[in-house]
Amino acid sequence: MNSKQNLADFDALAAACKALAHPARLAILQTLVDRGTCVCGEIVCVMPLSQATVSQHLKVLKEAGLISGETEGTRSCYCVNATAIGPLRDQLTRLFGTLETCC
């Protein structure tokens, strides 16, 4: 793989990590994983955050491609985008897979 491809891979990985770099977003992802799918109101019920704040975090995760969502009327249903999570996991494994303790 040439350096341009590596940089493109790192750009995508950095964008995903940036979206994951908030404890509330990790908690939202955990909730979605645990439940399979979830409407926004259910996420708000288990999070100690306002509906507007949860919606903003959902927006960040959706823009990063880590979750998918559909809106029907006033209800929104979200789920983890497994096709995005798999490559993310693979990229992190490639990055840290050969790491050995040095100190």
C-alpha positions as CSV (number, residue, x, y, z in Angstrom):
1,M,0.0,0.0,0.0
2,N,1.4,3.4,-0.9
3,S,1.6,6.4,1.4
4,K,-1.3,8.2,-0.2
5,Q,-3.5,5.2,0.5
6,N,-2.3,5.1,4.1
7,L,-3.0,8.7,4.6
8,A,-6.5,8.3,3.2
9,D,-7.0,5.3,5.5
10,F,-5.7,7.4,8.4
11,D,-8.1,10.3,7.5
12,A,-11.1,7.9,7.7
13,L,-9.8,6.4,10.9
14,A,-9.2,9.8,12.5
15,A,-12.7,11.0,11.5
16,A,-14.2,7.9,13.1
17,C,-12.1,8.2,16.2
18,K,-13.1,11.9,16.5
19,A,-16.7,10.9,16.5
20,L,-16.0,8.2,19.2
21,A,-14.0,10.6,21.3
22,H,-16.9,11.5,23.7
23,P,-18.1,9.4,26.5
24,A,-21.8,10.1,25.7
25,R,-21.3,8.9,22.1
26,L,-19.7,5.7,23.3
27,A,-22.6,5.2,25.7
28,I,-25.1,5.8,22.9
29,L,-23.3,3.2,20.8
30,Q,-23.3,0.7,23.7
31,T,-27.0,1.3,24.1
32,L,-27.6,0.7,20.4
33,V,-25.5,-2.5,20.4
34,D,-27.3,-3.8,23.5
35,R,-30.7,-3.1,22.1
36,G,-30.1,-3.8,18.4
37,T,-32.2,-0.8,17.3
38,C,-33.5,2.1,19.4
39,V,-35.7,5.1,18.9
40,C,-34.2,8.4,20.0
41,G,-36.7,8.7,23.0
42,E,-35.4,5.4,24.4
43,I,-31.8,6.6,24.2
44,V,-32.8,9.8,26.0
45,C,-34.4,7.8,28.8
46,V,-31.1,5.9,29.5
47,M,-28.8,8.9,29.2
48,P,-28.4,11.7,31.8
49,L,-28.6,14.3,29.0
50,S,-31.3,16.4,27.4
51,Q,-33.0,15.3,24.2
52,A,-31.3,18.1,22.3
53,T,-27.9,17.0,23.4
54,V,-28.5,13.3,22.6
55,S,-29.8,14.4,19.2
56,Q,-26.6,16.3,18.6
57,H,-24.5,13.3,19.5
58,L,-26.6,11.1,17.3
59,K,-26.0,13.5,14.4
60,V,-22.2,13.3,14.9
61,L,-22.3,9.5,14.9
62,K,-24.5,9.4,11.9
63,E,-22.3,11.9,9.9
64,A,-19.3,9.7,10.7
65,G,-21.2,6.8,9.3
66,L,-21.1,4.8,12.5
67,I,-24.8,4.7,12.9
68,S,-27.8,4.6,10.5
69,G,-31.1,6.2,11.2
70,E,-34.6,6.6,9.8
71,T,-37.2,9.1,10.7
72,E,-40.9,8.4,10.6
73,G,-43.0,11.3,11.6
74,T,-41.7,12.4,15.0
75,R,-39.9,9.1,15.7
76,S,-36.4,8.4,14.8
77,C,-34.9,4.9,14.8
78,Y,-31.1,4.3,14.9
79,C,-28.9,1.3,14.7
80,V,-25.1,0.7,14.6
81,N,-23.8,0.6,11.1
82,A,-22.0,-2.8,11.2
83,T,-20.5,-2.3,7.7
84,A,-18.7,0.7,9.1
85,I,-17.7,-0.7,12.4
86,G,-16.0,-3.8,10.9
87,P,-13.5,-1.8,8.8
88,L,-12.9,0.5,11.8
89,R,-12.0,-2.5,14.0
90,D,-9.8,-3.9,11.2
91,Q,-7.9,-0.5,10.9
92,L,-7.3,-0.3,14.6
93,T,-6.1,-3.9,14.7
94,R,-3.7,-3.2,11.8
95,L,-2.4,0.0,13.6
96,F,-1.9,-1.7,17.0
97,G,-1.8,-5.4,16.1
98,T,2.0,-5.7,16.3
99,L,2.4,-3.4,19.3
100,E,4.7,-4.9,21.9
101,T,5.4,-3.6,25.4
102,C,8.7,-1.6,25.2
103,C,9.0,-0.1,28.7
